[in-house]
Amino acid sequence: MTFIATLPPPPQTKLTRIGRFSIKHELGRGSIGVVYLAHDPIIDRDVAIKTFRSRLSMVERKQHEQHFINEARAAGRLAHANIVTIYEASSEGDSTYIAMEYLQGRELSKLLDAGHRFKPDDVASIAWKIADALDHAHKHGVVHRDIKPANIFLLDDHQPKIVDFGIARTPNRISDQPQSNDAPLTLFHDNILGTPNYMAPEQAIGQTADARTDIYSLGAVMYEMLTFRKPFQAEDTDKLLHQIAFKAAPEPHTVEPGVPLALSKIVVKAMSKKADKRYQTAEEMALDIKRHLTRTRREHERPAKAAADEQPANAPHFHTSRLFWPVCGVLVAGLIVAYTTLLR
């Protein structure tokens, strides 16, 4: 019998620096990339550094380098409170990385997976800010094309941030394929990261995505937040895509009775199968959500104001007409007595 001695793999060198950024520790990793917490010594602030893992083939490396460049170019041209800020993108040796805003909180997907239940007003507030951020992106020529809970980060105060613009459509997008034929990239990307539950019908059948695609996807995210279930569910991806393309999901208020009808109708309109039937701009959707929030808050304020104005049932009731003359009489009598005293 022959024994073959196997040597342990050499220990990996701990990464301490990328570019000018000093690495503090690893924040997380996936099948493609690693995210580090780092410090920018020039600006004196913490940043998140996203880079992809070194054990990739040349083809994979090229694909993900394009993904990184697209993300930097897409998000880098935007400045909105609810979109992650990109500080820098560069390549150094074998490392291609993006330095971005360090966010403290959790992805919406993790909150939903953990069973967190959002109140309808909270869903509306979060969705309104996302819609406003999408409107900003669309007006700058950027279509995200991958809006889903995993790409919505909620800060500790529940302020949302849209992240991961890697497959966004931009005026200067880098791609090996023609712009008109890059819809399958979205499906392939989603198949790597999970089933395409939030994909718009036009994406499901391979058509070109536009701003209304993001509107549909936001509607699908709202649907799950309101009903605690995805709009469509199927174990087989082909069946799921068929449902997305041709089947209408039950209206949210019929699935979860606590969903306000007005908010349910916003979701239904956003998720219309035909893009022409949806909100034509994210601004329109944001305005509808804001109107709902304003109306709801006024309705909540009315009972409180009425209760404050209402006197207790056992409080004494005084009628001005009954008190006026007796009080005047007492005052006049007092004045007469005082005047008489002075005359003496």
C-alpha positions in Angstrom: 0.0 0.0 0.0 1.4 3.4 -1.0 0.9 6.4 1.2 1.0 9.8 -0.3 1.9 12.6 2.0 -0.3 15.7 1.4 1.0 19.1 2.5 -1.5 21.7 3.9 -2.2 24.6 1.6 0.0 27.6 2.2 -1.6 30.2 4.6 -3.2 33.1 2.8 -1.7 36.4 3.3 -4.0 38.7 5.3 -5.1 41.6 3.1 -4.1 44.9 4.8 -4.4 47.5 2.0 -6.2 48.1 -1.3 -5.1 51.2 -3.1 -4.8 54.0 -0.5 -7.4 52.3 1.8 -6.3 50.4 4.9 -8.4 47.2 5.5 -9.9 46.8 8.9 -11.8 43.6 8.5 -14.1 41.6 6.3 -17.8 42.5 6.2 -19.0 39.6 4.1 -18.4 37.4 1.1 -20.4 35.6 -1.6 -19.7 33.3 -4.4 -18.3 36.2 -6.5 -16.9 38.9 -4.3 -15.7 40.0 -0.9 -16.7 43.2 0.9 -14.3 44.8 3.5 -14.5 47.6 5.9 -11.7 50.0 5.2 -10.5 53.4 6.1 -9.7 56.3 3.8 -6.7 58.1 5.4 -7.0 61.2 3.2 -10.7 61.9 3.9 -10.5 60.2 7.3 -13.6 58.2 7.0 -14.6 54.5 6.9 -15.6 53.0 3.5 -16.8 49.7 2.2 -14.5 48.1 -0.4 -16.0 45.6 -2.8 -13.7 43.4 -4.8 -14.1 40.0 -6.4 -12.4 36.8 -5.3 -9.1 36.0 -6.9 -10.0 32.4 -7.8 -11.8 33.2 -11.0 -11.1 32.2 -14.6 -10.1 34.8 -17.1 -13.6 34.8 -18.6 -15.2 35.2 -15.2 -12.7 37.9 -14.2 -13.5 39.9 -17.4 -17.2 39.6 -16.9 -17.0 40.8 -13.3 -14.6 43.6 -14.1 -17.3 44.8 -16.5 -19.9 44.4 -13.8 -17.8 46.6 -11.4 -17.1 49.2 -14.0 -20.8 49.4 -14.9 -21.7 49.7 -11.2 -19.2 52.5 -10.7 -20.3 54.4 -13.8 -24.0 54.0 -13.1 -24.1 54.9 -9.4 -21.1 57.3 -9.7 -23.1 59.7 -11.8 -25.9 59.8 -9.3 -26.2 61.9 -6.1 -29.3 61.0 -4.0 -29.8 60.4 -0.3 -31.4 57.0 -1.1 -28.7 55.7 -3.5 -25.4 54.4 -2.3 -22.5 56.8 -2.9 -19.6 55.5 -5.0 -16.3 57.2 -4.0 -13.8 55.4 -6.3 -13.3 52.5 -8.7 -9.9 51.3 -9.7 -7.7 48.3 -10.6 -4.4 47.6 -8.8 -2.4 44.6 -9.8 -4.8 41.7 -9.8 -7.4 43.5 -7.8 -10.3 45.5 -9.2 -12.3 47.2 -6.5 -15.0 49.8 -5.7 -14.8 52.1 -2.7 -18.3 53.1 -1.6 -20.3 54.5 1.3 -20.2 52.3 4.4 -23.8 51.4 5.3 -24.8 50.2 8.7 -28.0 48.2 8.8 -29.4 45.2 6.9 -30.5 44.2 3.4 -34.3 44.2 3.1 -34.1 40.6 1.9 -32.6 39.5 5.2 -35.3 41.3 7.2 -38.0 39.6 5.1 -36.4 36.2 5.4 -36.2 36.7 9.2 -40.0 37.2 9.2 -40.0 41.0 9.9 -43.5 42.4 9.4 -43.7 46.0 8.1 -46.7 48.2 8.8 -48.4 49.5 5.7 -47.3 53.1 6.5 -43.7 51.9 6.8 -43.9 50.2 3.5 -45.3 53.3 1.9 -42.6 55.5 3.5 -39.8 53.2 2.3 -41.3 52.8 -1.2 -41.8 56.5 -1.6 -38.1 57.2 -1.0 -37.1 54.4 -3.4 -39.4 55.7 -6.1 -37.9 59.1 -5.7 -34.4 57.7 -5.9 -35.4 55.8 -9.1 -36.8 58.9 -10.6 -33.5 60.7 -10.0 -31.6 57.8 -11.6 -34.0 57.6 -14.6 -33.7 61.3 -15.2 -29.9 60.8 -15.4 -30.2 58.0 -17.9 -29.7 55.1 -15.5 -32.1 52.2 -15.3 -31.2 49.8 -12.5 -32.9 46.7 -13.9 -32.4 44.6 -10.8 -34.6 46.2 -8.1 -35.2 43.5 -5.4 -35.0 43.2 -1.6 -31.3 42.1 -1.8 -30.5 45.4 -3.5 -32.3 47.6 -1.1 -30.4 48.3 2.1 -32.2 49.6 5.2 -30.1 51.7 7.5 -30.7 51.5 11.3 -33.3 54.3 11.0 -35.1 52.4 8.2 -33.9 54.9 5.6 -33.5 52.9 2.3 -30.5 52.9 0.0 -30.5 51.4 -3.5 -27.3 49.4 -4.1 -25.7 47.2 -6.8 -25.9 49.0 -10.1 -23.8 46.3 -11.8 -26.2 45.5 -14.5 -27.8 48.9 -14.8 -28.4 50.4 -18.2 -26.5 53.7 -18.6 -25.5 55.9 -21.6 -21.9 54.7 -21.2 -22.4 51.1 -20.1 -19.6 48.6 -20.8 -20.8 45.4 -22.4 -19.6 42.8 -24.8 -23.1 42.5 -26.3 -25.1 45.1 -28.1 -27.4 47.2 -25.9 -30.5 45.9 -27.5 -29.6 42.3 -26.6 -28.5 42.6 -23.0 -31.8 41.6 -21.4 -30.7 37.9 -21.0 -27.8 39.2 -18.9 -30.4 40.2 -16.2 -31.8 36.7 -16.1 -28.4 35.1 -16.0 -27.4 37.4 -13.2 -30.6 36.6 -11.2 -30.1 32.9 -11.7 -26.7 33.2 -10.0 -28.0 35.2 -7.1 -31.5 33.6 -6.8 -34.8 33.2 -8.6 -36.1 36.2 -10.6 -39.2 36.9 -8.5 -39.0 40.6 -9.0 -38.4 40.6 -12.8 -40.8 42.5 -15.0 -42.8 40.7 -17.7 -40.7 42.2 -20.5 -37.5 40.9 -18.9 -39.1 37.5 -18.4 -39.7 37.2 -22.2 -36.3 38.7 -23.1 -37.5 42.2 -24.2 -35.5 45.4 -23.6 -35.9 46.9 -20.1 -36.6 50.6 -19.6 -37.5 52.8 -16.6 -40.9 51.2 -16.3 -39.1 47.9 -15.6 -37.8 49.4 -12.3 -41.3 50.6 -11.5 -42.7 47.0 -11.9 -39.9 45.6 -9.7 -40.5 48.2 -7.0 -44.2 47.2 -7.1 -43.2 43.5 -6.6 -41.0 44.5 -3.6 -43.9 46.4 -2.1 -46.2 43.4 -2.7 -43.9 41.2 -0.6 -43.5 43.7 2.2 -47.3 44.2 2.4 -48.4 40.6 2.1 -45.4 38.7 3.5 -45.3 36.6 0.4 -43.8 37.0 -3.1 -46.2 37.8 -6.0 -45.4 34.6 -7.8 -44.0 31.4 -6.5 -42.9 28.3 -8.4 -40.0 25.8 -7.9 -39.3 25.7 -11.6 -37.8 28.8 -13.1 -39.6 28.4 -16.4 -42.9 28.2 -14.7 -42.1 31.2 -12.5 -41.2 33.3 -15.6 -44.4 32.2 -17.3 -46.4 33.4 -14.3 -44.6 36.7 -14.3 -45.1 37.2 -18.0 -48.8 36.2 -18.2 -50.5 35.8 -14.9 -51.8 38.5 -12.6 -51.0 38.3 -8.9 -53.9 38.6 -6.4 -54.4 42.1 -5.3 -52.5 42.8 -2.0 -55.5 43.7 0.0 -57.2 40.4 -0.9 -54.2 38.5 0.4 -53.6 40.5 3.6 -56.8 42.3 4.9 -54.8 44.9 6.7 -53.4 46.4 3.5 -55.2 49.8 2.7 -57.1 49.6 -0.6 -55.4 52.8 -1.9 -51.9 51.3 -1.3 -53.0 48.0 -2.9 -54.1 49.9 -6.0 -50.7 51.6 -6.3 -49.0 48.2 -6.2 -51.4 46.8 -8.8 -50.8 49.7 -11.2 -47.0 49.4 -10.8 -47.2 45.7 -11.6 -49.4 45.9 -14.7 -48.3 43.3 -17.3 -48.2 45.9 -20.0 -45.7 48.7 -19.4 -48.1 51.2 -20.9 -50.6 50.5 -18.1 -48.0 51.2 -15.3 -46.9 54.4 -13.9 -44.9 55.9 -16.8 -42.4 57.6 -14.5 -41.2 56.8 -11.0 -42.1 60.4 -10.1 -45.8 59.6 -10.8 -45.5 56.6 -8.5 -43.7 58.5 -5.8 -46.4 61.2 -5.9 -49.2 58.7 -5.5 -47.5 57.1 -2.5 -46.9 60.5 -1.0 -50.6 61.4 -1.4 -51.5 58.2 0.4 -49.2 58.9 3.2 -50.4 62.4 3.6 -54.1 61.3 3.6 -53.4 58.5 6.1 -51.5 60.8 8.5 -54.4 63.3 8.4 -56.8 60.5 9.2 -54.7 59.5 12.2 -54.5 63.1 13.4 -58.2 63.7 13.3 -59.2 61.3 16.2 -56.4 62.7 18.3 -57.4 66.3 17.7 -61.1 65.5 18.4 -60.2 63.7 21.7 -58.1 66.7 22.8 -60.9 69.1 21.9 -63.6 67.1 23.6 -64.2 67.8 27.3 -64.7 65.1 29.9 -68.3 64.0 30.3 -68.3 64.9 34.1 -66.8 68.3 33.6 -69.1 71.2 34.7 -70.7 73.1 31.9 -71.0 76.8 32.3 -73.1 79.0 30.1 -71.8 82.5 29.4 -75.3 84.0 29.3 -76.1 82.8 32.8 -72.9 84.0 34.4 -72.5 87.3 32.7 -75.1 89.4 34.5 -74.5 88.0 38.1 -70.8 88.7 37.7 -71.4 92.2 36.4 -73.8 92.8 39.3 -71.1 91.9 41.9 -68.5 94.1 40.2 -70.9 97.1 40.1 -71.8 96.7 43.7 -68.2 96.5 44.7 -67.4 99.7 42.7 -70.3 101.6 44.5 -69.1 100.5 47.9 -65.5 101.6 47.1 -66.7 105.0 45.8 -68.9 105.6 48.9 -66.0 104.9 51.1 -63.8 107.4 49.3 -66.4 110.1 49.7 -66.4 109.7 53.4 
